[in-house]
């Protein structure tokens, strides 16, 4: 990684960003493989999803644990990029959760109405 030595307070943040980028690229290619090859294994997608979720939690601990003390100990752009990536991932998860709840409530309403 280009900034591997630019964050003395939490040296795993640059590694977190590199692995996160790799995970997103691999996830993108697995989606393409699923579109091209219908028999593509969902086991691979499950493994990637499980690892991605664990890595997300790990990165959250690494990044948010030094929130008030990173200045002067970590490259500002590096830290803020990791911070923003995590916040965006939390926002996407919250949006997906809201959509799932909305869909389930609509399903329940229509089921009760037409039964």
Secondary structure, DSSP 8 states (H G I E B T S, - for coil): -TTTTSBSS-THHHHHHHHHHHHHHHHHHHHHHHHH-TT--HHHHHHHHHHHHHHHHHHHHHHHTTTTT-TTTB-HHHHHHHHHHHHHHHHHHHHHHHHHHHHHHHHHHHHHHT-
